[in-house]
Amino acid sequence: MQVSLHFANIYVTSQLKLKGSQVKTFREKLWLDQKQVCELCGAPLSLMDAVLDHDHKTGLVRATIHRSCNSGLGAIERVSKYGVKDILVFANGAAKYLEKYAVDQTQIIHPSHFTPEEKALRAAARRKRKKSKLKTK
């Protein structure tokens, strides 16, 4: 089915598929329609940081979002590589999980986490080792 649509001074044909040369204008139009707000995080969105997000399975354009939000969303969507069947169930579960654990539930710190004080001590030890190596050369 051949469809012609006039949107943002763009004539889109052939199943509503944008041409590469139309992406910039279409992105700017969506950005203005969204009142310069990222659809994903809700924060103000500069045109320079706005990307035209699309579904990688269907190719359908969704909205303009921050470049960093787009990267984060891509990581979430790629979780299916690890056996997740329903991305929406996973994303909703992740949101509830993060909200629950925003307040400490265990009082236990993971061994791979370093406090600012521990980081400073480790950095000082590295500098000391590096300095002693330079003296032995």
N, C-alpha and C positions, 0 to 999 in steps of 0.2 A: 504494500500500500504506500503510495507516494503522498506525503503530506507537506504542505507549505505553511509556515508559521512566521509571523512578523513579531519579533520580540527584541526590544532594546536596539532598534535599528538594524537587526540582523534577520535575514531571511534564511531560515533553516529548512532544508529539504531532506529527502531520503530518510524516512523514519526518524525525523527530528534530530539527526546527528549534526553536532557542531563541526565546523571546519576548524583546523588549527588556528587559522588567522582570525577566527571569531572569538576565541577563548578570552582574550584580554577584555574586549568590550562586554561580553556576557558576564564575566567575573565582576567588572565594575558595576554593572546594572544590578546584579544580585546583592553586592556589597551595599549599594545605596538602598535597595529595597529592604535590607536587613537593618537599616539605620546604623551601619558601621559597627555592628555588634557580632561577635563570634557566636554562631548557632550552637556550638558545642559547649563552651565554657561560660558564655554570657558576658565576657569582658569586652571592653572597647577594642575595636579591630581597625588598625590602619590599613590603607589600601596596599601599602608596600608589604605588609605581613600577611595579607589575605591570599589564600589559595582556593582554587575551585575544586572542592572535594567531590569525589564520585565513587560509586560502588564499583569495586574492581571485578565483581562477578557479572554484573549486568551492564556496566558502563554508564548507568544513569547518574546525572549530575544531582547532587544533594543541596549544597549551599556553599557559601564562602566561610572559611574558618581559619584560625591562626595556623601558620606553618607548623608550629610545635604541636598544636592540637591534632593536626592531620597526621603527624608522625606517631603520636600516642595512640590515636584511633587505629592506625594501620597495625600497630603492635597488638592491640586488642583483637582486631579482626583476624590476625594471623594465628591466634591461639588455637584455631581449629586444626592446625598442623600437629597439635599435641593431644588430639582425641576429643576435644570439646565438640559436641554435636550441635548445640543451639547457642549461638553467640549472644542472643538477647538474655537468655537464662543466665549465662555466665556473667555478662556485664552487670545485670541487676544483682546477682549474688555477690559480685566483687564490690559493688557500691555498698551493699548492706554490711559486708565483712569489714571494709575499711572504716565505715561509720562506727561499727561496734568497737573496733580496736583502736579508734582514735583516742580512747580513754584506756589507760593501762589496765589489762585484765590479769596479768601474771606476776608482775613485779620482778621478772627475770629478763636480763639482757643477753642477747645472742652473742656468742664468742667472737663472731666476725665483726661486731660493731665496736668502734673505738670512740670514747668520749673525747671532747676537745683537749682535755689534759693529756690523755693517752696519746693522741695524735702529736701533740707538742713534744712529748717525751721521745716518741719514735723518730720524729724529725731531728731532734737534737742528737740522738744516738747515730742516725745516718750521717749527719754532718761530722760527728766525731770520728766515725769509721773512715769516712772519705778523707778527712784531714790527716789521719794517721797513715793511710795508704800513700798519700802524697809525700809524707816525710820519709817513708821507707824506700821510695824510688830513687 
